[in-house]
Amino acid sequence: MEKLINICMRSILGIIAMYFINSALEKAGISLGVGINMFTVLTSGILGFPGLLALYGIGVYRFL
């Protein structure tokens, strides 16, 4: 039960972080935003902050 609550909390914080990072990138004129969908939410929920960095790393790789 504790693991499920942990994953849910990380997912919620990941959604909030993705929203603010995408907003900041949009204001800077960078079209690198990571979409908020079930895959990205589960990635940030299961892997936490490293998962969030991996999502944006993949976005940078695609941007190049």
Contacts in CASP RR format, 6 or more apart in sequence:
PFRMAT RR
TARGET T0000
AUTHOR 0000-0000-0000
METHOD contacts of the structure
MODEL  1
MEKLINICMRSILGIIAMYFINSALEKAGISLGVGINMFTVLTSGILGFP
GLLALYGIGVYRFL
7 45 0 8 1.000
7 46 0 8 1.000
8 45 0 8 1.000
10 44 0 8 1.000
10 45 0 8 1.000
10 46 0 8 1.000
10 48 0 8 1.000
11 41 0 8 1.000
11 42 0 8 1.000
11 44 0 8 1.000
11 45 0 8 1.000
13 44 0 8 1.000
14 41 0 8 1.000
14 44 0 8 1.000
14 45 0 8 1.000
14 48 0 8 1.000
14 52 0 8 1.000
15 36 0 8 1.000
15 41 0 8 1.000
15 44 0 8 1.000
17 44 0 8 1.000
17 52 0 8 1.000
18 34 0 8 1.000
18 35 0 8 1.000
18 36 0 8 1.000
18 40 0 8 1.000
18 44 0 8 1.000
18 52 0 8 1.000
18 55 0 8 1.000
19 36 0 8 1.000
21 33 0 8 1.000
21 34 0 8 1.000
21 56 0 8 1.000
22 33 0 8 1.000
22 34 0 8 1.000
22 35 0 8 1.000
22 36 0 8 1.000
25 31 0 8 1.000
25 32 0 8 1.000
25 33 0 8 1.000
26 33 0 8 1.000
31 63 0 8 1.000
32 56 0 8 1.000
32 59 0 8 1.000
32 60 0 8 1.000
32 63 0 8 1.000
33 56 0 8 1.000
33 59 0 8 1.000
34 40 0 8 1.000
34 55 0 8 1.000
34 56 0 8 1.000
34 59 0 8 1.000
40 55 0 8 1.000
43 51 0 8 1.000
43 52 0 8 1.000
43 54 0 8 1.000
43 55 0 8 1.000
44 51 0 8 1.000
44 52 0 8 1.000
44 55 0 8 1.000
45 51 0 8 1.000
47 54 0 8 1.000
END
